[in-house]
Structures are given as structure tokens and as C-alpha cells.
Amino acid sequence: MPIDDATLLSALRQPGGIEAVCTAAGATPAEFAAARDAFLSRHGAPSDRSFAAAVRGRVEILRDRAGVPHIHAADSADLYFGLGVAMAEDRLWQMDRLRRRTLGRQAEVLGPAYLASDIAHLTVGMDLICAPEPARMDGATYSLVAAFVAGINRQIEAFGTALPVEFALLGYAPAPFTVGDVVAIARGLWWSLNGRIDRLSAAESARFLPDAALRELYLTPEAAEHLVIPGGGGGVFTGTDDATGSNNWAVAGGRTGSGHALLAGDPHQPFWVPGSWYEYAMHGPEENAAGCGHPGVPGLWWGSNGTIAWSLTNNAASCRDLYRETVDPADPGRYRDGDVWRRFDERTLAIPVRGQADHTLVVRSTVRGPIVNALVPAVTEGGDPPLSLRWVGAEHLDDLRASIAIARAKDWQGFRAAVSDWSVAVFNFVYADAAGNVGYQMAGRVPVRGRVVAGYRDADNPADRWRGHIPFAALPHEYNPGRGYVASANQRIVGPAFQPPIYGAYSQGHRGVRIDEAFAAHPASGRNETIMLQNDVRSTRATRMVPHVLGLLTGSDEADARLVAAMLEGWNGDYTLESTAATVFETLMFHWQRAVLARHLPARLLDLAQQQTGLAMALLEQPDRPYFEGGTRAALVAACGSAMAALRERLGEAPAEWRWGRVHVAHWRHPLSVPATAAAFDIGPAPVDGGSHTVRNTGGEQPPHGAASGAEYRIVVDFAAPDSFLAVQNIGNSGVPGSPHYADQFAPWLAGEYHSVQLRLDAVEVESRTVIAPA
């Protein structure tokens, strides 16, 4: 029987199984699915249209076969108005959710599952941080962001009552956007990339290790000797980051087969629906560029304008500190600030929660920042002293000015001038141009402190206070290095000789090692080699560690140790879907790391410290180092037993069936996914190759070994053909369920394929056209 829209929407809200939903809707499963898909398709694909708006001249939005909008206007403000229209058409609900996330308003519409996120962002003070920023913007940037916001709001008007389906399911309409909302969306992303205060807690947990040498190993990345700018390895380390990250590289014309420069990038993020990035092209008086940026924020962070190309990765240089505050023993409402006692500032907030009473949040602050103990695990049994947060992102930033300026640059000097305004997050930019040049530039506002500290700082220690920031001109950079390429993969940038010191929770370094191996193997690296490298699944962590594991297990009479050795023997380190060795190695490494941590750390901190694997790997490479009472070999054999038991319990008794593709599965789940919507809203599940330490990054190897993050976008710019480049997203450019571009790039992404993005309007294969005329 036919299902009307009201009945359908009511059914789509139900959390029960399909059978119960169909019964409530009075339909068979086939009828329900057909009605759902028809409803979504009516709201999905952009079609040809025209309308009038407050623009100075004609604006065109041409969408290509991948759903990528190419916006054209003769006026810069009109160009950004058109970008706002296009982005809102594809990503409005996501943009509304992102501003709510930063400002602590997700639980209001999504319910109590999102209350912890709201508490975190309001504790950090995101609402207070973002509120004054629009008034501090320079006039030129403000006018473009305001035009972008006006385009978003014009598209909201154009939707009318036919808003994206998520609004109908949740029963609300979006408020008009403001310039402050754009600031909030950007600042929320910076916090997710550069906050990560749990890494400071993980570093603080090093105090449980009995001597300085072990603490140093615990804090040191596995491939610590590998730097972005080679030379001068070693030095002081302050912890490691999780396995999510990004890769980028640029190859000078003298090292490519064509004689033209080449650039590549693939930013890694958690696998979300809709995706983290949005692809578009801008054709106007100051921009003729295409690439990818973040929904809700203007600016291309990966891209090309035909003259230069650029790509970024996250740089973990520490831009935040947690300070132990001293509380007045006679008055717990006061804390020490130098020679005086000050009263904690306090504000009380009511957080709306869908279906529940408001949640009351009380936030205390010092002159350094908010008290954030509730956001990190307690390292000290019984609780840590009050921990105040100081973060560069709480300062005034010119990030939106930099975001817009990058695509307008025409050479290395102009590019460096653009990114000199970048403050947070700290990024590794790589650059290439049509003249064959390449460069690397670290950009961001990095505080200078009086001493290097791993973990928490002391509010009462003058050496822990910030003493300004490292000037942009003094940040690490390279231009046309002799090796003929630049690359970064979230590893440490420079060695200990660099002053002032730059430190943070960097990646383990294995992706960077593999990238350098690839360049050593291919002195002339062209587009084909770049595509191969972006999809490379060999782990240098495995190739480095497996020989040590085999050496320790040789001669063991324990059956599980012999089984591990047999399955790892001869493995080349490739994380393919059919590999059983990859499954065994990852499972063993998890149990080995757990055993190493459990020797000295309390059980409550084991999950927090799981990424601090430097000590565990060092013990495999230096097995005679005293650590376990029975020795390293016996402890590893025991870890083999627990690892094999875990695999048998999950995958069965037959080791030949322990294929990586059975456990390393990615599933993109929409926030509103329930059984009635899952088939249309979710993507996957699908087995994916690669792992946390491969260039084709698909992270999340802690049990159950699912693929939880990876490259959400890949770009390859070859200046041998400067009018276009290759790119692919992991799902699709549209965030609208029912759109043909909601998940159309998923299969190509899995297969390591790309689509072409044109920089010339006359070369665009137009799928739909929007014309905006002056009102």
C-alpha cells in the first residue's frame, strides 16, 4: 500500500527493527524500502535551477559528474556567496551539527548520547572563545565570510519546508547562520586536531615507570629517528599521538619523469558520515582554484590553482598545556597565582538535552584557563589536583584570512605569506609549482616555554609559563632541498639542535619511513608511482619488528609461540585483505603492549596509555634490558598465548581463516542510523586493506581491529597537466542521503581509483547548473 510522507517519517524515527517499523507503517519491507528511497531521492540530487539574490552580478554553480560544484562569479563577494549556496545545498545538516558541536548544543537535538561532547566543549569555553572573534576580523576577510554566510542562509530559504531529511526526522529547522558560526565550526575542528589533552595525561602516566631510561622509552615514538627535515635525530620526546594522521609530499621537477613538479596529499580522519571534507572549485577575480576544505568554512586546504599546489598534514607541536593548580588549604575556592591567592571564576550553564531535563554544568577557571579534570582520566589514584588548560586556540586567530589567502598565492613567497597567518591547528604544508619547485613550511602559533615537560606543568613554576610564540620566520621550512622532494606524515619535524625546541605527541613515524623508502626505490617518481604510494599497504613497523619477534620465539616449545612464528615467517609486511600474518601481528602487538604497560601502570590507565608503544617496541629490539621478572622472551611467549586465545575465540580454530579482511572492516554509520534508515544512511560495512602504520592508512587496530579512520580524501597534482588533477573522497561529496553523490566515490576509493577535477570551466562535464541573478 502507498505510504504517505508523514507516516514514512514517523517510521524512520523508530529505533526498532525493520519488521516492527513495517508493521507500524502498514507495509511490506519491499514497499517500505521503495517508499523510503523515493522520498530520499526527491530531496537528493541538485537539479538545474535559477533564482534571484542579493548579489552584484551573475553567479553560476556548475556541478560535475562527481557532484563537485564549480562556482563562477566576476565579483569576489558573489563568489563566496555562491560557495555558501553550494555547500549548504550539499552539507547543511552537517554544518548545523558542527556548529552545535563546538557551541555545546548537540544534545539539544540529538539527545543524551551527545551530552558528554557538549560538556567537553563548554568546559573548554568554546562559546566564550568564539563570541568576540567576528568583531576582531579584518574588514576584507569579514566581508567574504559574511557573503559566504549570506549564501548559506539564502539556500536555507530556498529549501523552504523541504529541508534535508535529518531536520524532518529530528523535528527542527536550522537557525540562520552567522559569521560567528563559521568561526565556531573552524575552532571546533582545531580543537579536535590540536587539543587532545588526553595525550598529556598519557605522558603524565610515565611517572609510574621506575627509572628515567624507561620513562624516556615510553615517551619516544618507535621510529623517532625519522624527521620531516632530515638530520639531528634523537632529543627529548613528550609522548606519541594516536594512529590517525595524514600524508603529503611534493616532488621537484628534477625528480619526476616528466620534468614537472608533482604534489600529493591524503588527510586522515575518523570515518564519518557525512565526510570531514568537501570538494569544490572557485573561479573568480582572485581565485581560479579547486580542491578540498571543511564543511562550513571557506578556504581550500588541499588543492591547486594551476600555478601552485598545496597540501597539509597535522603537526602535533604542543599548543596547549595542563597546569597543576595549588588550592588554598584554608579556602578551597581559592588557588595560588604567583604570590597571591585568587578566587576561582565560576559559571553555571544549563545544557538542553532532548527528552530529558536540562543538565547543569559548573565550570571553574583560573587566569590560565578552565579546570578540565572532568575531560581526562585521573592519573593520580583518588584524583589529580585541579588542572587548568591554556590553549593557543583561545586567543584571537587569523585562521580564516589564511584559509582564504592560500588559493590566491602564485609563488613560494606568496604562499608563505598566506600561511604566515595560520595559528591553530599547527600544520605541515607542502608546496609545488608549475616551475618545478617544491617546499615545506611548518605553520602555526607555537608557544615558547622555559623548559620541556612531558605531562602536566606546575602553575607555580615560572619556567612553565608561556614566553610568547616562535616567530613564523623561525619555524622549520625548506625550499628545493637537495634530495628533490619534501614529505610529512605527522612525525617529528626537527631534531634537538633546533631552538627553541619544538615538541609534542607525534606519530610513530612508520608512514614517513615508508614514503622515504619509496622515493629511494624510485629516483624518478611520477604520477603512477604517487598513486601506488598513496595506496601502499606495507608496514615498516612490521618489517622492523617481526625479525625481533621471530628471534625471541625461536626454539620455544610453547605451541602458540610456534604458531605465531610460523605465521609471521616470510611475511613481507603487507596488510592485504587475505593476509593472516597481519591479523596475528596486530593481535600479538596489542597483547604485548598490554603486558608491558600492566607491569607498572595501574589498570585504570591501560587504555589511556595504549598508544605509548615506544617502550614495548624497544624491549623487543633490546630484549636483555631488565624489565620483566622472567625476562622479555618469557613475557612475549605469554603474550602469544593470550593473543592466540583471543583469535580462536573470535575467528575460530583454523588459523588459515584469520584473514585481515575478516576483522579489518570499515562501517560508516550516520548519526541518525537506525534499522529503518541504515540501508540508505550508512555506507558499508566493507573490508579494507592497510592499517594504522601503512601509507594507505586505515587505522583502528586495537581489538576488534576494525578500520575506524583513514584517508577521507586523496589528491594528486601533476604539473605536467596543470589544468586538472586527480582526486577521490572516501564516500561522496554530498551529505544528503538519496543524492547520487552521497556514496558514489566509495567503490573507487576502495579500489584506489580517482576522478579528474578540472580547473578550466569550459572543460567541466556539467551535470547540473544553478544560476543566481541580482535581485
N, C-alpha and C positions, 0 to 999 in steps of 0.2 A: 504494500500500500504506500502511497506517497507520504513523505514526511515533510511537514512544513518547517520553516527555519526556526521558529520558536521551540518546537518540540526537539529539533535536532540539537540546538544549542543547549537545551536543558539536559539532553542525553550526554552530550560531550563533556559536561561538567561532572558527571558521575564518576566516582572513583572505582566502582565495581567492575567486574569482568564484562566482556562483550555480551555474553548471553543475558546477563541481568539488564544491561543497557538496552539491548534489542527488545527484550520483553517490555521494558518501560516505554519504549518508543513504538511498540506495536509493529515491529518489522523483523524480517529475517536478517541474519548477518550480511548477506549479499545486498539486500535493499538498503540496510543502514550504511554500509561502506560506499555504495553508489551515491547515496544522498550526501554523505559527508564529503566525498571527493568533488561532487558537483558544486556544493556550497563553497568549498575552498577555492576551486578553480575560478569561480566568479570574482573572487577577491584577489586572485593571484597575479596574473601576467599584466604588466603595463601594456597599454594599447595606445594607438595614435590618439592624440587629443590636443586641444588648444584652449587657452584661456587668457584673460587679461589680469594684470597685476601691477603693483607699484614698482615698475622697472623703467629705466630711461630709454631702453631700446629693446630690440627683439632678442630673445633668448631661445636657443634650441637645445634640446636634450635628445641625442641620438643614442639609442641602445643597440649594442651589437649582439652577435649571436650567443655570446656568453652572458648577456644581461649586464654588460659593463656600460654605464652611461658616459657619453662624451658630451660635455657641456660646452656650448659656444656662445659667446657674447662679446660685443665690442666695448663694453664697459666693465671694469673690474668688479664693482659692487654688484652689477647684474649677474656676472659670472658666479659669484658666491651665492647670490640668491638662487640661481639655478641649481647649484650644488645642494643647497638646503632642500629644495623641492625633490630632487632625485634621491637623496639619501633618506629623506622621510618616507618617500614612496616605498623604498625597499626595507627600511630598518626602524620605522617609527616606534614600534613597541619595544624593541631592544634599546633604543635611545632613551625612552622613558624609564625603562628599568635601570639603565646605567646611571641616570641622574638620581633616581631613587636610591640606588645602592650607595653612592657617595654621600648623599644627604641623610641617610638613615631612615628611609621611608619605604623599604621593600615589604616589610611585614604588614604594612597597612593594606596592601592589595594581595599579597601572596601568602600571608598567614604566618603562624608561629615558627615554621621551619626557617624563616629568614630573620628571626629576631636577633640571633647571635651576630649576624652581619651588621644589622642596624646598630647594635650596641657597640661593636668594634669601631665603626666609622664615626659614631657620635662621641665615643670616648676619645678618639684621636682629635676630634674637634673639626671634622671636615666642614660642617656648616659654618663655623666661625672663620675657618681659613679661607673659604671661597667667597664669602659675602663681600669683602671690600675689594676684590680683585678687578671687577669691571671698571670701577672708577679710577684705578691705577694704570689702566692700559693707555698706551699712546693712541693718539687720535686715528691714525691710519689703520692700525690693527683693529681698533674698536669698530670702525665703520665697516670693515669687511666681515667681522664676526657678526655684527648686527644685521648685515644683509643676509648672511647665511641663516641666522635665526629667523629673519622675516620669511625666507623661503620655506623653512620648516613649518612655520605657522600657516603659510598660505596653502601648503599641502594638507595640513590638518583640516583647514576649511574645505578643501577640495574633496577630502574623504567624506565629509558630512557624517551621515549615520553609518556609512559603510567603512568603518574603521577596520584595521587589521583584526583578525578573529580573536586574538588574545584579549583585546579590550572587551569584546562581547562576552567572552567566557568569564571574565572577571567582573563584569558589570560596572565598568567605569570608563570615562573618557579622559584623554590627557589634557592637562592644563597647558596653556600656551608656553612655548619655550622662551627663555631669556638668555642674555649673554652670560649671566651667572651660571646657568645650567651647563653651558658649553665648558666653562671653567671647571665646574664640578665633575663633568664626565672625564675631562683630561686629568684632573688631580686624583680622581679615584684610580685611574689606570697607573699613574705614577706611584701611588701608594702600593698597589699590588706588585709592581715591579721592583720598587726600591725600599719599601717598608720592611717587610719580612723580619719583624723583630724577634720571631721565634729562633732565627739563626743566632742572635745574640745570646739567647738563653741556652742554645745548644753549645755555643762556645764557652759560656759560663760553666757548663757542666763538666768541663775539663778539670775542674778543681778536685773531682773525685779520684783522679788518677794519682798514683803515689809519688811520681817524680817528674821533674821538668822535662826530661827527654821524652817520656811517654805523652805528656801533655802536648809537646810540640808536634809529635807524630799525629796525634789525634786531630789537631787543628790544620794539618798540612794536606792540601789536595794530593791525590795519588800521582798525578803527572805534574807536580809542582814546578819542575824544571822547564816546562814548556810555556813560553811567553808570547804575547802578541808581537812585541818588538823584541827580537832575539837578543840574547846577551845578558850576562849578570843574573843568572838564576839564583834560587835559594831565597834567603831572607826570612822575615817574620810573617807568619800567616795567622789569620784570626778566624778560621773556620771555612767550611765549604757550603755551597748552595745546593738546592735540590737539582734534579736532573733535567728540569725544563730549562730551555735557553734558546739560543739561535745560532745560526752560522752566517757568515758573509765573507766574501773575498773579491778582490779585483786584480786582474792580470794585465800587466802593461803590454803595449803593442809589440814590444820586442820578444815576448814570450808566447805569443799566440801564432798559430799557423797563418792567420790572415794578415798579420801585421797591425791589427786594430785591437784596441783595449776591449776588455770583457769584464762584466760585473755580475755577481750572483748574490742572492740572499734568500734565506728561509727562516722567518721568525717562528719560534715555537711558543705555543700557549696551550693551556688546558683545552681539551676538545669540547667546545661549547656549541650550542645551537640557540640562536644564530652564531656564526663565527665571529672571531675577535676583530677581523679586518674587513675593509670594504674597498673594492677596486673601482677606480673611475679615471676619467681623463678631463683635463681642463684646457680649453682653447680660448684665450682672451688676449688683451693688450700686453699683459706682463707674464702670462703663463701659456706655454704650449707643452704640457707635460701629462704623463699618465703614470699610474702606479697604484699604491695601496696606502690607506690610512685607517683611522679608527672611527667607527660609527659615532656620530655626534660631535666630531671635532674636525675642523677644516685643516687640510695640510696632507701632503703626500710624504710618507716616511720611508718608503721604498719606491723607486721609480726612475724615470728618465725623461729628459726634455729634448732628446736628440743631440744635445751638445755635451751634457754631463749626465752621469747616472750615479745613484747613491743607494746605500743600504745600511741598516743599523742592527746592532745587537745590544742586549742589555749588558751594562758594565756594573759589576757588583761593588764598586768603590763605595765605602760606607758613607752615607749621607744622613745617618741617624745614630743616636746614642741613647742608651738607657742609663739613668743615673740613680744610684742608691741615695735616697734621701734620709737624713738623720732627723728623727722625730723628737720633739721636746719631751723628755720623760715626765715632766710635770704637767704637760698640756698636750695631749695627742692631736689637737687641732693645729699645732704649730710645727714648723720644720726649720732647720738651720739654713741660712743663706749667708755665707761668709761669717761675719761676726755678730749677726743679728738673727733673732727668731722672727719668722713671718708666719702669718696665718694662711693655711691652705685656702685658695679660692675654691668656691664650690658652686655648681649649678645643678639644678634639678630639671630633668626632661621627662616628658610623658611621650612614650613611643606608641603610636596606634598599632594595634595588632588585629588583623582580620579575624572575626569570630571570637575574640577574647577582649577582656578589659585592657586598657592601656597599661603598658609596662613602665614603671617608674625607674629612671636611671639617674643616679647621682654621680657626677664626675668631679673629682678634686684635681687641682692643678697647682703647680709651683711656678716660679719665674722661668724655669726651664721648659715646662710644658705639662701636659696632663699626666696623671698617675694611671698606668696601664697594666697593673698587675693582673687584672681580670682577663687580659688578652694573651698572656703567656703562661706556660706551666711554671709552677713554683719549683725552683731548683733546690732551695733550702727546705728540708723537711719541716713542716709546720708553717711555711710561708716565708717569702722574702720581705725585706723592708720595702717601703713604698718606692716604686720605680717610676721616675718621670721620663718622659720622651721628649727629646729635641730632634726635630726633623727639618731638613732644608725645605721640604715641600710646604712647610707652614709659613715660609717667607713669601714676599712678593716675587713672582716669576714672570719672565717674558717668553714663556714657552710657546704661546700661540703666535707671537710675532715670528719666532724662529720656525715654527711649523709651516707657516705660510711662505717665508722667505726662501726656503731651501729650493723649491721647484723653480724659482726665478733666477737662481745663480747661473752663471755662464762659464765660470772657470774656477780653478782651485782657490784663488784669493776670494772670489765672491762666495764660494761655498763655505769657506772657513769663517767669513764674516757673518754668514747666515747662522751657522751653528754656534757661534760665539755667544748668542743669546740663550742657548739651551742651558737649563739649570737642573731640572729633575724630570724624569729619571736620568741618571748618567748613562750615556750611550757610547758605543764604539761605532763610529761612522767610517765606512769605506767609500771610496770615490773613484770614478774612472771618467775619462772624457774622450771626445772624438779625435783629439790629437795624440792619443795613445798613452796619456799619463795616468798614474794611479796614486792614491794617497790614503792615509789612515789618520783619523782625528778623534781623540777622546774629547767628549764634550759634556759638561755638567759642572755643577757648583759643589766642589768637594771641600769640606771643612778642614782646616789645619788645627791639629791638637798638639798639646805639649808632649804627649807620649803615646805609644802604640799600646792598645789594650785589647785583649781578646775577652769578650763578655761585657759585663757591666762596668760602668765607671762610677767614681765617687763624686758626689755633688760637692763635697767639701775640699776636694783636691784641686788646687789651681792648675795643675798640669793637665787636668781633664777638661778644662774649659775650651771652647772654640776660640780661635785666634784669627778669625777671618777665613777666607777661602783661597784655594790655589788659583792664581790668575789664569785666564784662558790661555794666554801666550805660553805659560809654563806647563800646560798639560801635554802629555805624550802625543806626538804626531810624527808622521813620516810622509815623505813625498818622493816617489820614484826610487825606492830602495834598490840596492844592487841585485837582490835576489829576484826582482822582476814581478813581485806580487805582494799584496797585503791581505791579511785574513784575521778573523777573530771568531771565537766560539765560546765566549763567556769565561775564558781562562784569565789568569792574572796578566796584567799588561806589561809591567816593567819589573826589573829586579831591584835589589835592596840599595843599589847605588843612587837610585832616583830620589831626589829631595825636593819638597818634603815627601815623606813616604806616602804611598797610595796602597791601601789595603782594604780588604773586605772579604765576604764569603763567596769566593769564586767557584767555578765549576771544577770538576776533577781534571779537566784538561785533555781527555782522550780524543774528543772530536777534533780539537786543534792538532793533535799529533797525527791523526789520520789525514787531515787536509794537507799537512806538510808532506806526509808520505806520498800522497797522490801527486803533488807537484814535483817531488823528486823523481817519481816514476815517469812523468810526462813533461819533459822540459818544454815542449810546445803544447800548451793547454788551450784548446779551442772550445767551441760551444758543445760539441759532443762529449768531450771529457768533463765539462762542467755539469752537464745533465747526469752523466754517470756518477759523478761525485756527490751530487745532491741526493742521489738515490742509493748511495753506498751503504751496505749493511754490515760491514766488517767492524768489529770492536777491537781496538788496540788494547783495551783493558783485558779482554780475554786472551789476546795473543801474548800479552805481557805476563799475565798471572797463571795461565794454565800450565806452563812448564814448571813453575814452582809448586803448584798443587800436585802435579804428577811426580815430581821428585820426592815430595814428602810422603806420598801414598805408596811409592814403590816398596814392594816387599811386605806390605801389610797382609795379615791373614784374616782381616775382617771382611766379610762378604760384601758389605755395602761400600767399603773403601775400594775394593777391587772393581766393583761395578762402576763406580764413579770414574776410576782411572780408565777403564775400558771404553766408556762412552765419551770421554774427553780426548783420548789418544787419537792423534791425527786430525783433530778439528782445526779448521783454518780461521775460526772466529767469526764466521758469517752467521748473522741472525736471520736465516731464511725460515719460511713457514714450515718446512719439512725437517728442520734441524732438531734433533733430540738433545744434542750436546748443549745448545743454547738454554734449553729448559733446565737441564741438570746443573749447568754452571750458575745460572741466576739463582736457582733454589739453594744450591750449596753456598753461594756468597751471602745470601740473606742469613742463613743459619750460622755461618761462620762469623759474620759481623755481630749477630746477636750474642754469640758465645763470648766474643771479645769484649763487648760492652758490658755484659752481665757480670764479668769478672770483677768490676769495680763500681759500676754505676748502679744506682737503685732502680728497681723495676719500673717505677713511675716515669723514668726519663728515657727508657729504651727507645720508644717511638720517636721522641724528640731528637735523639742522637743518631738515628739510623743512617743519616746521610754523612756522618762524620767517619768515613771509612778509611782514612789515611793510616791509622794505626793498624787496623786489621790487615790491610794490604802489606804494610811494612813487615808485619810478623811473618807473612808468607815468604817475603823476599829475604828476611833475616831471621830464620827460624831458631837460631841459637840465642836470640835475645831473651832474657828471662822475663816471663810473663805468667804463663800457666804453671801451676804446681807440677803437673805431669808432663810438661813440655808442649811445644807447639804441635808436634806430629800427633800426639795422642788426642789433643783437642780437635784437630782437623778431622781425624778419623771419627771422633764422636759426632762432629757436625755432619759428616757424610751419612751417618746413621739416621739422624733426625731429618735430614733433607730427603733421603730416600723414602723414609716412612711417610713424609708429607706427600711426596709424589704418588706413592702407591695408594694412599687414601683418596687422593683426588682423581688420579688418572688411571688407576688400575695396576695390575701386577706386571703387565707387559711393557718393559722399557721401550720397545720399538714404537709404542703408541704415544710416547711422551713428546709429541711434536710441539714445537714452538707455536705453531698456528692454532693449536687447541687451547692454549692458555692466553696467548697474547692477542686479545680481541679488543677492538675499539667499538664503543657504542655511544653515539651522540644522542643524548636524551634532552629533549626540550623541557624547560622548567614546568610546563603545564602538561607534561606527558602523563596520561592515564591509559588504561587499556583501550578506551574508546577513541583516543586520539593518536596512540603510539604509531600506528601504521602510516599516518600522514605527517606526524610531527617529528618523529625520531628518524635517525639515519643509522643503519647497521642493525645488529652487530655484524662485524666483519673481522676476520683475522688479518693482521697487518704484520709485515716483517720489520726488521730493525729493532732497536732498543734504546735505552737511556744514553748509551755511550757511543752510538753509531751516528754518522753524519745524517743519514735518514733517521731522524730522531723520532721515536715513538715511545715516550717514557712511561714509567709506572711499573717497574719490575718488582717492587715489593709484593709479596703474595696479596691477591691471587694472580699477579703478573699481567693484569690487563693493561692495554695501551690507553693511558689517560691523557696524554699530551703529545704534541709534536708540531710539525711544520703545518701551520694553517695557511701558509702562502709560500709559493716559490716563484722567484723571478730570475730570469737570465737575460741580460742586456749585452748584445754583441754589436759593437760599433762598426763591424763590417756591414751591417744593415741597420743604420741608425734610425730609420723611420718606423721601426716596430721592435717589439721584444716579446719574449715568451714568458708566460706566467700560468699559474694554476692555483686555485684555492682548494681546501680540503673538502668542502661541501658545495657551496654555491654563493653567488653574490647577493641573492635576495634572502631576506629573513622572513618572507611571507609564505607560510605553508600553503601549498597549492600552486605557487608560482613554478613555471618550468625551470626557473633558475634557483630553486630552493636547494637542490641537491644534484644538479646536473654535472658538477665537476668532481663528484665523489669517485666515480669509476676511473676517470682519467688520473686523478690524484693517486689512487691506489696503484695504478699501472705505471706511474712515473711519466705521464704524458702532460702536455702543455697546450694552451691555446695562444694565439697571436693577438697582441694588443697593438693597435695602430696609433701612431702619433699624427698622422695626416687625416683630416676629416674626410677628404674625398676617397680615402681607402677603406673607410668603415663599412662593413656589411650591415646595413641598418635593418634591425628587426622591428623597432617601433620609434616613433618620433613625437616629441612633445614640443609645442611652440607656445611661448609666453610672450604676449604683446603688451605694450604700455597701456595702462588703464586710461 
